[in-house]
Amino acid sequence: MQLDLELVHIRKGESFAAWRHGYPFRTVRWHYHPEYEIHLVVATSGRFYVGDHVGEFSPGQLILTGPNLPQNWISDLGSDETAPRRTEVIQFPESFIEDALQAFPEMDAARALLERSRRGILFDYRTGAKVRPLMERLTEARGVLRLGLFFEILDILVNAPNTQTLASMSLLLDMEKAEESDMNRAIAYLRENLTAPISEAEFARFTGQSPSAFSRSFKRHTGSTLVRFRNQLRIDLACKMLLTDPDAKVADLCFEVGFSNLSNFNRHFLRLKGMSPSEFRAKFAENEAVRMPA
């Protein structure tokens, strides 16, 4: 699918952009930008896409996305319907947040949140309700007040309960250059041989560890077992194939990505993506079909 770069305009004398828009709007397309984004829906419902995640949104949905993460929100409105105000947006560059991290020790509490945002973070509706009046004020604020409101919003996000990480681990690995280490090399080897039935013992030998030590290291490094991690990467690969080859049959993809039977493939796909392979392809086809005028 075509991915467009959004040019974020930050006014002279300001550190970040805070604005709102309606629907339809020029940014409603499959796009990315180098800035972090806090995105709050205030009107309409529909379908949203963040990386390789697809879900449903309604008023009050709050998401934080990191740099260069593909995204789109499509409202369920008729061709002649409009929404004058659908979204409140804050966009801030990495340079601004890195300077703040270096200048203020208190900002250390936000590091983990900002790192997670590279895969997109969905907050619960209670957090969205707390943030909304602050974002509305921030859009109109000037001077030092803007900074105060921004950091108040960031503090709410840092301490928010019930958050969900959206895009897959595979997407993050594609977007970022992994640090060199035995475990990262093992993960790279896994990705290069994703469809092959390589045992955990073989991976342990690859890293010079015992099987039990490798298992512990792998889970500490990825937060997952090798089997679950490999299954997720295989499902991620299947998603890419579903999107790039509209004629590919699901039954064929199952074996191409390394699963031994179709029912097992469908079960893992449903668990990880919340829908069947055919539903996933259909929903992303809708995303490609809806392209707003510039």
PyMOL commands that set and color helices and strands:
alter all, ss='L'
color gray80, all
select helices_A, chain A and resi 94-103+105-119+125-140+144-158+169-175+182-192+200-207+211-222+226-244+250-256+262-273+277-289
alter helices_A, ss='H'
color red, helices_A
select strands_A, chain A and resi 4-5+17-23+31-32+36-41+46-50+53-57+62-65+71-75+83-92+121-123+164-165
alter strands_A, ss='S'
color yellow, strands_A
deselect
rebuild
show_as cartoon
